[in-house]
Every structure is written in structure tokens, then in C-alpha cells.
Amino acid sequence: MNTPLVDTRGAAKVRPITIAILAMGGEGGGVLADWIIDLAEHGGYLAQMTSVPGVAQRTGATVYYVEIFPKAAARDQKPVLALMPVPGDVDIVLASELMEAGRAITRGFVTPDRTTLIASTHRVYTMLERLALADGRVDATALLKSTEEASRRLHAFDMASIADATGSLLSAVLFGALAGSGTLPFQRMAFEATIRRGGVGVEPSVRAFNAGFEAAASGNAPMLPAARPFDPQARDNAVQSLVAPIDDSLSIVSRPIVSAGLVRLADYQDQDYAKLYLKRLAPVIEIEQARPGKPDELLTEVARNLALAMAYEDTVRVAELKIRSSRFERVRNEVKVKEGQLLDIVEYMHPRTQEIAETLPAGLGRFILKTSWVRGIVDVFTRKGRKVKTSSIRGFLLLYMVASLKPLRPRSLRWVDEQKRQDEWLAKVVDTAREDYALAIEVAHLIGLVKGYGDTHERGREKYETLMALIPRLRARGNAAAELAGLRKAAMADESGEGLKKSLAALT
């Protein structure tokens, strides 16, 4: 148990204990702040709390600020307590997620001379991370390292997993970690009594509190059921039999990627489609076998990008994924549906004439797209989006009918176009690899620009075709791989393509 903090500036004075809580909507940040206020007031302290909601990171992110001051030190006077945290003057920061901890650091709330930082290490990706055209995730390892360097003391572990395992909110785990950190002058029993006084969800909250306390006090996160590593071959015997003949040709890096690609494509279409995937990889495997003892980086990138390209998103795939039982179960778990509660799921869908035509047989699809009066009629019916309630019989059957077109997919216009593009791309990769291995790796990355559907797909395809047409010119230069890598990053910098246009203009 700690003694009240002392202000070392000038004469010895008791100063308030300052606490900042950074949490997102639905994580119980307000409940946590209320618990701290109740704990302090029952422990002989004056307490004040304010909160400021914001959308600086994600909708719902809120800063709760609490200051507590011992009544005995106040005597007959009321202390003046601040309404907002001041950079460099926060004793304790509680962050509900790793990026929230990073946000507290950038705002100056966490300092190495003063602050105890208590944070959950799980991630809820920001809008910028989700909207990135490529992998826009922040490096969690670097982020965690920054929390260690910025704080005086750090208690960081996966609190979201504990909350899920105990059936409680993350706020209860944070409250337990706060108690276990020993930074407040209150006994453990006082913390638990605060939860019980609340009278809502007491037992799950106490379980989460105890787990959080033990993790912070001991420095070790509690043992939870370990997540099984992804093992594609173990999941599907048919896939294992497919990859077995080439198993010796794959490295420890490329083997799981190829296996995962087979699982994905067998699920996307069928076993024959998975076999086509292996057939397409054969020339790349031959190239790697001619380079014994060297890492098969080209095979790894081709295997990954080819699997993603072959499992392209179309109306059939979207419909199929939205009505899977596993999705309904996942949504129920995410919103924490209780026994006896009903859950409605409404999908917001806006298929355009382009997507509809691409789902049809190639000849009919091209006829619709090229015949203005036919396309005009279809445009009228696709002008507005649709709300489809997949939790209803009607909505479910509507998407079920679309998903049932899966066996006819190989005859569709989109299939014909995608297979042609993939074959041309793969031929370019193989041809380039024979002369410039590094450049071939960059060419392998290019098809990743073509993704999604609708406007996103069209813009990505235009960027892809622009860069593919530029390869002969780059091959005549001295540093083709690095230049193509720079152009590809420029293409992924924004959806509009302005970054790529500037980079192309600067290319001499």
C-alpha cells in the first residue's frame, strides 16, 4: 500500500493522485471511473471525475480523468482539482488497448519520471489501419517497446482475453490490475467491496478483477487456453494429400503459405481449383530448385499473392460468407447475445450493374455491359442499395440463392477476366525471374493491387495495368526492383491514384 504522493516542489505538500483512463465505447471505461471514485470516497478521499469523448482514434474513444485527495490533508479546506489531465503530471494511466496506450504517450500523459502505465496488449485496429490499401497495421512489438520506454512502471498483458474467459468487461480486469499494481493507497478487499456495492454483474466482475490483480501483482499473465496454431494440412486430409508430392520442394517458410492457399481455394471453389493453384506454382518451384541453399522468397510471395488473387471477391463469395453458420456464431459472440435474446443482422448491400454482369455467363455479361439500353434498364434497378436481413428467412434465402451459383462461377465473366489476368501476371513473374530475381519478387507483389469489387476493384486494376506496362522500361534501368517497389508503395498510398501519378511524373 502506497502513502499519498508528495509534491517535491517547494515545501512538502500532499498532492492529489491523478489518474487518466483511455477507453473505447463498450469497454466499461465509465464504470471503471465510477469504481475508482467510489473506492476513493469510501477510503477517506475526496474525488472528482470528468470525461471527454472523442473520435481521435476510433469512434467512441474517451478520456476519463480522476483526481483523488485525502480528506485528512484537506482539513477544513476543499482542494482545487483539475478537470483535464496535464501532460507530464499524470500518476496512473489505464489504457484499454495497446494503441490507446500509444495515444496516451503521444499526448504526454505517460512520462518515465512519474507514470505507472496499465494497459491491455490486445489490438482493435484503427480506421486508418483498416482503410489502408495494403497491410496498414502498426507494429505491435514496436508499440509495446515504446510503452516500456515511456513509463516509470508498466503492467501490460492481454486483458481482453481474460475478460472473455471470465465473462466480464475489460474494465473489471483493468480495475484488478490497478489494485495489483499497488499504486493506490487502498487494500485489495476495498477494491472488491467497490465492485460488490455496484450490484450489477458482480460475480463475473469479481472473477475478472481477481485475474487482473494476480497478473499485475505477480508480473505474469494468467494461463488461458492457448490458441491452436494454424495448421492447414491437419485441417484437411485432402489438402495434405495434394501438397505431399511437392512437400520436399517447400521450405519451412513457404510450406504453410502454400498449404493455407490450398485450404482457401478448396473452400472458395473446389479441389480441382486447388490443383490448378499447384499447377500454376510449378514453374516458380522449378526456379527455386535451381537456387539450392537460398531462401525461396519468390515462391513465398507468388504463393501468397496467387492464392489471394484466385480467391477474388465476387457476389457469390460475399453471399456465401454472410450466411455461414460460423459467421452467425461469431457475431453472436461479438455482441455477447445472452440466452433467450434474439439477434437481427442487417446487411447493407449495393451491387452495381457491373457486379451483376460479372456474375453471369461471360457472353451474357459482356452483352449487358456493352449494350447501352440493356445496361440502362439494369442501372435503374441497381441505383439504390438494399438492406437484407440475413437473420430472416426471406433475407437468408435471397443470399442462399446467390451463393448457390458457385458451381456456375467458372463460366462467369469475372472468372474469365480474372484467370486471364492471373496467367499473364504469372508468366511475367517467371520470365522476369530468369534475368532479375529481385525484380520478379516486386512483380509478384503487383497483383495484390487488384482486390475487392466495384470502384475499389477498378481503381486497383488500373494501377496494376499501369505498373505492369512499365516493367519493360524499368528493366532497361539499373535499379528496376527498387524503383518498382517505390511505385507500388505510391500506388497503395491512396485510392485516388494521385500518389502514383506524382511518382510516375518524377520518373525520368
VEXVO-107821 format. One record per residue (C-alpha): residue in one letter; x, y, z. Coordinates in steps of 0.02 Angstrom, whole numbers. Example, Ala and Ser with C-alpha at 12.3 -4.5 7.8 and 13.67 -1.06 7.14 Angstrom:
<lumzas>
(lumza A; (615; -225; 390))
(lumza S; (684; -53; 357))
</lumzas>
This chain:
<lumzas>
(lumza M; (0; 0; 0))
(lumza N; (70; 169; -52))
(lumza T; (72; 329; 50))
(lumza P; (-6; 485; -26))
(lumza L; (101; 564; -158))
(lumza V; (207; 711; -103))
(lumza D; (239; 869; -205))
(lumza T; (427; 896; -203))
(lumza R; (413; 1071; -274))
(lumza G; (448; 1187; -129))
(lumza A; (376; 1142; 42))
(lumza A; (315; 966; 73))
(lumza K; (133; 962; 21))
(lumza V; (12; 822; -9))
(lumza R; (-40; 824; -191))
(lumza P; (-186; 737; -275))
(lumza I; (-164; 569; -358))
(lumza T; (-202; 593; -543))
(lumza I; (-274; 452; -649))
(lumza A; (-314; 452; -835))
(lumza I; (-419; 314; -915))
(lumza L; (-419; 294; -1104))
(lumza A; (-553; 175; -1166))
(lumza M; (-668; 146; -1313))
(lumza G; (-856; 133; -1312))
(lumza G; (-924; -28; -1240))
(lumza E; (-769; -69; -1138))
(lumza G; (-836; -2; -973))
(lumza G; (-722; 149; -956))
(lumza G; (-859; 247; -869))
(lumza V; (-892; 103; -750))
(lumza L; (-706; 94; -709))
(lumza A; (-700; 280; -672))
(lumza D; (-854; 265; -560))
(lumza W; (-774; 120; -467))
(lumza I; (-618; 224; -433))
(lumza I; (-725; 369; -370))
(lumza D; (-824; 253; -255))
(lumza L; (-664; 168; -194))
(lumza A; (-584; 335; -151))
(lumza E; (-736; 408; -64))
(lumza H; (-759; 253; 44))
(lumza G; (-573; 258; 82))
(lumza G; (-571; 434; 154))
(lumza Y; (-528; 530; -2))
(lumza L; (-608; 673; -97))
(lumza A; (-632; 628; -280))
(lumza Q; (-677; 712; -443))
(lumza M; (-705; 638; -616))
(lumza T; (-728; 713; -789))
(lumza S; (-739; 633; -960))
(lumza V; (-712; 695; -1137))
(lumza P; (-774; 587; -1281))
(lumza G; (-683; 598; -1446))
(lumza V; (-651; 518; -1614))
(lumza A; (-465; 548; -1623))
(lumza Q; (-430; 364; -1648))
(lumza R; (-594; 271; -1670))
(lumza T; (-773; 320; -1641))
(lumza G; (-808; 308; -1456))
(lumza A; (-632; 334; -1387))
(lumza T; (-650; 430; -1222))
(lumza V; (-530; 505; -1094))
(lumza Y; (-592; 489; -915))
(lumza Y; (-493; 590; -787))
(lumza V; (-497; 562; -599))
(lumza E; (-410; 656; -460))
(lumza I; (-419; 598; -278))
(lumza F; (-357; 690; -124))
(lumza P; (-351; 632; 59))
(lumza K; (-482; 717; 168))
(lumza A; (-362; 719; 316))
(lumza A; (-240; 827; 219))
(lumza A; (-377; 944; 160))
(lumza R; (-433; 985; 338))
(lumza D; (-566; 1120; 328))
(lumza Q; (-524; 1174; 151))
(lumza K; (-576; 1099; -13))
(lumza P; (-432; 1062; -134))
(lumza V; (-438; 1129; -310))
(lumza L; (-440; 978; -425))
(lumza A; (-407; 987; -612))
(lumza L; (-535; 945; -744))
(lumza M; (-416; 875; -875))
(lumza P; (-251; 781; -872))
(lumza V; (-98; 889; -895))
(lumza P; (50; 820; -995))
(lumza G; (189; 768; -876))
(lumza D; (76; 770; -722))
(lumza V; (-19; 604; -728))
(lumza D; (23; 471; -599))
(lumza I; (-77; 324; -669))
(lumza V; (-136; 290; -846))
(lumza L; (-257; 147; -882))
(lumza A; (-271; 102; -1067))
(lumza S; (-400; -21; -1130))
(lumza E; (-299; -67; -1285))
(lumza L; (-119; -54; -1346))
(lumza M; (-150; 87; -1468))
(lumza E; (-240; 183; -1332))
(lumza A; (-80; 168; -1229))
(lumza G; (16; 238; -1377))
(lumza R; (-108; 380; -1391))
(lumza A; (-81; 421; -1207))
(lumza I; (106; 427; -1236))
(lumza T; (92; 544; -1386))
(lumza R; (-19; 661; -1283))
(lumza G; (112; 669; -1146))
(lumza F; (8; 583; -1013))
(lumza V; (141; 448; -988))
(lumza T; (313; 502; -927))
(lumza P; (461; 399; -865))
(lumza D; (484; 500; -706))
(lumza R; (306; 484; -641))
(lumza T; (181; 373; -730))
(lumza T; (127; 195; -696))
(lumza L; (51; 131; -858))
(lumza I; (-75; -11; -851))
(lumza A; (-127; -70; -1024))
(lumza S; (-204; -214; -1117))
(lumza T; (-93; -279; -1257))
(lumza H; (-232; -336; -1373))
(lumza R; (-268; -236; -1531))
(lumza V; (-426; -158; -1601))
(lumza Y; (-369; -87; -1767))
(lumza T; (-393; 97; -1803))
(lumza M; (-490; 161; -1953))
(lumza L; (-327; 212; -2037))
(lumza E; (-260; 36; -2015))
(lumza R; (-419; -40; -2085))
(lumza L; (-433; 80; -2232))
(lumza A; (-253; 53; -2289))
(lumza L; (-243; -23; -2463))
(lumza A; (-107; -142; -2404))
(lumza D; (-61; -204; -2230))
(lumza G; (-75; -42; -2132))
(lumza R; (-61; -118; -1958))
(lumza V; (53; -32; -1834))
(lumza D; (195; -141; -1772))
(lumza A; (130; -203; -1604))
(lumza T; (305; -253; -1546))
(lumza A; (373; -78; -1575))
(lumza L; (219; -4; -1493))
(lumza L; (241; -112; -1338))
(lumza K; (425; -65; -1329))
(lumza S; (378; 119; -1331))
(lumza T; (263; 92; -1182))
(lumza E; (408; 15; -1086))
(lumza E; (522; 161; -1125))
(lumza A; (394; 297; -1092))
(lumza S; (329; 241; -923))
(lumza R; (402; 230; -749))
(lumza R; (317; 63; -718))
(lumza L; (222; -45; -840))
(lumza H; (91; -179; -816))
(lumza A; (40; -242; -987))
(lumza F; (-46; -405; -1036))
(lumza D; (-193; -465; -1140))
(lumza M; (-340; -409; -1035))
(lumza A; (-469; -437; -1172))
(lumza S; (-436; -625; -1167))
(lumza I; (-459; -625; -979))
(lumza A; (-622; -529; -996))
(lumza D; (-686; -654; -1124))
(lumza A; (-631; -802; -1018))
(lumza T; (-717; -735; -862))
(lumza G; (-873; -673; -950))
(lumza S; (-846; -494; -894))
(lumza L; (-799; -324; -965))
(lumza L; (-621; -268; -987))
(lumza S; (-647; -131; -856))
(lumza A; (-652; -261; -717))
(lumza V; (-483; -331; -772))
(lumza L; (-410; -155; -776))
(lumza F; (-479; -124; -601))
(lumza G; (-395; -283; -540))
(lumza A; (-231; -233; -623))
(lumza L; (-243; -63; -541))
(lumza A; (-263; -147; -372))
(lumza G; (-121; -268; -407))
(lumza S; (-3; -130; -460))
(lumza G; (-2; -59; -283))
(lumza T; (-8; 121; -345))
(lumza L; (-162; 170; -243))
(lumza P; (-167; 176; -52))
(lumza F; (-309; 50; -33))
(lumza Q; (-316; -134; 15))
(lumza R; (-371; -268; -107))
(lumza M; (-529; -301; -8))
(lumza A; (-580; -119; -31))
(lumza F; (-572; -138; -219))
(lumza E; (-677; -295; -216))
(lumza A; (-803; -214; -99))
(lumza T; (-823; -74; -225))
(lumza I; (-874; -198; -359))
(lumza R; (-999; -281; -243))
(lumza R; (-1077; -114; -198))
(lumza G; (-1113; -89; -382))
(lumza G; (-1231; -237; -379))
(lumza V; (-1225; -270; -568))
(lumza G; (-1134; -420; -643))
(lumza V; (-1044; -442; -479))
(lumza E; (-979; -621; -492))
(lumza P; (-908; -608; -670))
(lumza S; (-831; -440; -624))
(lumza V; (-750; -511; -468))
(lumza R; (-678; -657; -568))
(lumza A; (-605; -535; -695))
(lumza F; (-542; -423; -555))
(lumza N; (-451; -567; -469))
(lumza A; (-369; -622; -632))
(lumza G; (-312; -445; -668))
(lumza F; (-247; -423; -490))
(lumza E; (-143; -581; -496))
(lumza A; (-72; -538; -666))
(lumza A; (-16; -364; -611))
(lumza A; (44; -415; -438))
(lumza S; (145; -564; -497))
(lumza G; (202; -492; -663))
(lumza N; (134; -645; -753))
(lumza A; (-25; -653; -856))
(lumza P; (-142; -795; -802))
(lumza M; (-137; -955; -901))
(lumza L; (-277; -961; -1029))
(lumza P; (-317; -1095; -1156))
(lumza A; (-185; -1072; -1289))
(lumza A; (-244; -1036; -1465))
(lumza R; (-200; -1179; -1580))
(lumza P; (-78; -1128; -1716))
(lumza F; (-147; -1129; -1891))
(lumza D; (-106; -1296; -1970))
(lumza P; (-190; -1307; -2141))
(lumza Q; (-130; -1485; -2176))
(lumza A; (-201; -1551; -2014))
(lumza R; (-369; -1471; -2050))
(lumza D; (-396; -1554; -2218))
(lumza N; (-333; -1727; -2266))
(lumza A; (-372; -1693; -2449))
(lumza V; (-262; -1538; -2445))
(lumza Q; (-124; -1636; -2360))
(lumza S; (-127; -1765; -2500))
(lumza L; (-116; -1626; -2629))
(lumza V; (37; -1543; -2553))
(lumza A; (127; -1706; -2511))
(lumza P; (208; -1733; -2684))
(lumza I; (292; -1562; -2678))
(lumza D; (323; -1557; -2491))
(lumza D; (511; -1582; -2510))
(lumza S; (517; -1434; -2629))
(lumza L; (448; -1314; -2500))
(lumza S; (543; -1226; -2362))
(lumza I; (485; -1202; -2184))
(lumza V; (426; -1029; -2238))
(lumza S; (335; -1070; -2400))
(lumza R; (255; -1235; -2343))
(lumza P; (123; -1160; -2226))
(lumza I; (82; -1025; -2355))
(lumza V; (55; -1150; -2495))
(lumza S; (-47; -1260; -2379))
(lumza A; (-154; -1113; -2323))
(lumza G; (-179; -1067; -2506))
(lumza L; (-242; -1242; -2544))
(lumza V; (-365; -1234; -2398))
(lumza R; (-427; -1065; -2454))
(lumza L; (-453; -1114; -2636))
(lumza A; (-533; -1282; -2599))
(lumza D; (-656; -1188; -2489))
(lumza Y; (-677; -1049; -2618))
(lumza Q; (-720; -1166; -2762))
(lumza D; (-669; -1350; -2755))
(lumza Q; (-524; -1472; -2753))
(lumza D; (-493; -1451; -2940))
(lumza Y; (-467; -1266; -2913))
(lumza A; (-339; -1305; -2778))
(lumza K; (-250; -1421; -2900))
(lumza L; (-244; -1279; -3027))
(lumza Y; (-158; -1174; -2895))
(lumza L; (-20; -1304; -2876))
(lumza K; (-3; -1320; -3064))
(lumza R; (23; -1133; -3079))
(lumza L; (156; -1137; -2942))
(lumza A; (257; -1273; -3030))
(lumza P; (365; -1155; -3139))
(lumza V; (407; -1049; -2987))
(lumza I; (456; -1204; -2888))
(lumza E; (573; -1253; -3029))
(lumza I; (655; -1082; -3021))
(lumza E; (683; -1102; -2834))
(lumza Q; (754; -1277; -2855))
(lumza A; (885; -1202; -2972))
(lumza R; (942; -1094; -2825))
(lumza P; (988; -1225; -2693))
(lumza G; (1030; -1161; -2521))
(lumza K; (946; -992; -2548))
(lumza P; (782; -933; -2471))
(lumza D; (632; -961; -2584))
(lumza E; (567; -784; -2565))
(lumza L; (492; -781; -2739))
(lumza L; (392; -940; -2711))
(lumza T; (329; -873; -2544))
(lumza E; (266; -710; -2621))
(lumza V; (192; -792; -2776))
(lumza A; (103; -925; -2671))
(lumza R; (28; -794; -2556))
(lumza N; (-25; -670; -2691))
(lumza L; (-87; -804; -2811))
(lumza A; (-199; -881; -2677))
(lumza L; (-273; -711; -2637))
(lumza A; (-298; -670; -2821))
(lumza M; (-381; -836; -2861))
(lumza A; (-499; -816; -2713))
(lumza Y; (-560; -647; -2777))
(lumza E; (-716; -568; -2702))
(lumza D; (-873; -579; -2807))
(lumza T; (-1058; -576; -2768))
(lumza V; (-1061; -765; -2746))
(lumza R; (-919; -762; -2619))
(lumza V; (-993; -617; -2521))
(lumza A; (-1163; -703; -2511))
(lumza E; (-1084; -869; -2461))
(lumza L; (-983; -793; -2319))
(lumza K; (-1129; -692; -2250))
(lumza I; (-1242; -842; -2224))
(lumza R; (-1117; -962; -2149))
(lumza S; (-1162; -1029; -1978))
(lumza S; (-988; -986; -1915))
(lumza R; (-1021; -802; -1955))
(lumza F; (-1185; -801; -1861))
(lumza E; (-1098; -880; -1712))
(lumza R; (-954; -754; -1721))
(lumza V; (-1074; -606; -1725))
(lumza R; (-1172; -678; -1577))
(lumza N; (-1010; -693; -1478))
(lumza E; (-953; -517; -1525))
(lumza V; (-1113; -434; -1467))
(lumza K; (-1125; -553; -1318))
(lumza V; (-1301; -615; -1351))
(lumza K; (-1373; -694; -1195))
(lumza E; (-1487; -845; -1180))
(lumza G; (-1662; -803; -1238))
(lumza Q; (-1611; -646; -1332))
(lumza L; (-1647; -625; -1518))
(lumza L; (-1519; -554; -1638))
(lumza D; (-1560; -468; -1802))
(lumza I; (-1421; -448; -1932))
(lumza V; (-1450; -323; -2072))
(lumza E; (-1330; -319; -2219))
(lumza Y; (-1309; -158; -2318))
(lumza M; (-1277; -210; -2498))
(lumza H; (-1265; -111; -2659))
(lumza P; (-1223; -224; -2807))
(lumza R; (-1199; -122; -2966))
(lumza T; (-1235; -173; -3144))
(lumza Q; (-1050; -214; -3162))
(lumza E; (-1052; -343; -3021))
(lumza I; (-1215; -420; -3083))
(lumza A; (-1150; -437; -3261))
(lumza E; (-986; -512; -3199))
(lumza T; (-1083; -647; -3106))
(lumza L; (-1173; -702; -3264))
(lumza P; (-1102; -814; -3404))
(lumza A; (-965; -720; -3497))
(lumza G; (-1062; -694; -3659))
(lumza L; (-1218; -629; -3573))
(lumza G; (-1116; -520; -3454))
(lumza R; (-1023; -436; -3596))
(lumza F; (-1187; -409; -3690))
(lumza I; (-1262; -316; -3541))
(lumza L; (-1109; -208; -3515))
(lumza K; (-1088; -163; -3699))
(lumza T; (-1273; -136; -3742))
(lumza S; (-1320; 37; -3679))
(lumza W; (-1509; 14; -3673))
(lumza V; (-1495; -152; -3580))
(lumza R; (-1369; -81; -3458))
(lumza G; (-1483; 70; -3432))
(lumza I; (-1627; -41; -3380))
(lumza V; (-1519; -138; -3257))
(lumza D; (-1449; 26; -3189))
(lumza V; (-1624; 81; -3140))
(lumza F; (-1646; -71; -3028))
(lumza T; (-1472; -56; -2952))
(lumza R; (-1472; 131; -2920))
(lumza K; (-1509; 112; -2736))
(lumza G; (-1433; -3; -2608))
(lumza R; (-1528; -140; -2521))
(lumza K; (-1547; -189; -2339))
(lumza V; (-1551; -378; -2323))
(lumza K; (-1594; -453; -2153))
(lumza T; (-1498; -617; -2157))
(lumza S; (-1573; -667; -1990))
(lumza S; (-1743; -678; -2076))
(lumza I; (-1799; -822; -2187))
(lumza R; (-1826; -708; -2336))
(lumza G; (-1657; -622; -2323))
(lumza F; (-1565; -785; -2291))
(lumza L; (-1645; -871; -2441))
(lumza L; (-1605; -723; -2553))
(lumza L; (-1419; -736; -2516))
(lumza Y; (-1429; -925; -2518))
(lumza M; (-1489; -916; -2699))
(lumza V; (-1342; -805; -2746))
(lumza A; (-1218; -918; -2656))
(lumza S; (-1292; -1070; -2746))
(lumza L; (-1220; -1001; -2909))
(lumza K; (-1048; -1060; -2851))
(lumza P; (-1041; -1213; -2969))
(lumza L; (-1076; -1094; -3115))
(lumza R; (-937; -974; -3067))
(lumza P; (-808; -1044; -3193))
(lumza R; (-925; -988; -3334))
(lumza S; (-944; -810; -3268))
(lumza L; (-873; -654; -3347))
(lumza R; (-773; -610; -3191))
(lumza W; (-694; -783; -3188))
(lumza V; (-637; -770; -3369))
(lumza D; (-561; -597; -3340))
(lumza E; (-476; -644; -3177))
(lumza Q; (-399; -805; -3242))
(lumza K; (-330; -715; -3394))
(lumza R; (-251; -580; -3285))
(lumza Q; (-177; -708; -3166))
(lumza D; (-99; -810; -3306))
(lumza E; (-22; -656; -3387))
(lumza W; (45; -596; -3219))
(lumza L; (120; -765; -3177))
(lumza A; (203; -777; -3349))
(lumza K; (281; -606; -3320))
(lumza V; (345; -659; -3149))
(lumza V; (426; -818; -3218))
(lumza D; (500; -727; -3368))
(lumza T; (572; -589; -3258))
(lumza A; (643; -711; -3129))
(lumza R; (759; -789; -3257))
(lumza E; (851; -624; -3276))
(lumza D; (814; -522; -3120))
(lumza Y; (757; -618; -2966))
(lumza A; (734; -463; -2858))
(lumza L; (626; -378; -2990))
(lumza A; (521; -537; -3006))
(lumza I; (481; -526; -2821))
(lumza E; (416; -350; -2845))
(lumza V; (314; -405; -2995))
(lumza A; (240; -542; -2885))
(lumza H; (178; -407; -2767))
(lumza L; (88; -309; -2904))
(lumza I; (-66; -418; -2921))
(lumza G; (-106; -375; -2741))
(lumza L; (-162; -205; -2805))
(lumza V; (-314; -289; -2884))
(lumza K; (-435; -326; -2743))
(lumza G; (-614; -306; -2688))
(lumza Y; (-753; -264; -2808))
(lumza G; (-841; -111; -2879))
(lumza D; (-743; 53; -2884))
(lumza T; (-606; -18; -2772))
(lumza H; (-575; -159; -2896))
(lumza E; (-575; -43; -3047))
(lumza R; (-451; 80; -2970))
(lumza G; (-337; -62; -2916))
(lumza R; (-343; -141; -3088))
(lumza E; (-296; 24; -3172))
(lumza K; (-145; 44; -3057))
(lumza Y; (-94; -136; -3087))
(lumza E; (-103; -118; -3276))
(lumza T; (-6; 45; -3271))
(lumza L; (138; -33; -3174))
(lumza M; (138; -195; -3274))
(lumza A; (155; -94; -3435))
(lumza L; (302; -1; -3358))
(lumza I; (406; -157; -3320))
(lumza P; (498; -165; -3489))
(lumza R; (553; 15; -3466))
(lumza L; (611; -19; -3288))
(lumza R; (708; -175; -3339))
(lumza A; (815; -65; -3451))
(lumza R; (866; 38; -3300))
(lumza G; (994; -6; -3168))
(lumza N; (886; -19; -3013))
(lumza A; (722; -87; -3076))
(lumza A; (670; -183; -2919))
(lumza A; (690; -34; -2803))
(lumza E; (602; 83; -2924))
(lumza L; (454; -34; -2946))
(lumza A; (443; -56; -2758))
(lumza G; (433; 133; -2737))
(lumza L; (299; 148; -2870))
(lumza R; (198; 7; -2791))
(lumza K; (203; 93; -2622))
(lumza A; (147; 255; -2705))
(lumza A; (2; 161; -2784))
(lumza M; (-52; 97; -2614))
(lumza A; (-36; 266; -2530))
(lumza D; (-210; 323; -2582))
(lumza E; (-362; 260; -2676))
(lumza S; (-370; 405; -2798))
(lumza G; (-202; 364; -2877))
(lumza E; (-131; 539; -2854))
(lumza G; (22; 471; -2766))
(lumza L; (60; 355; -2911))
(lumza K; (35; 495; -3037))
(lumza K; (162; 604; -2946))
(lumza S; (288; 462; -2937))
(lumza L; (268; 424; -3122))
(lumza A; (290; 607; -3165))
(lumza A; (451; 610; -3065))
(lumza L; (516; 455; -3154))
(lumza T; (648; 509; -3280))
</lumzas>
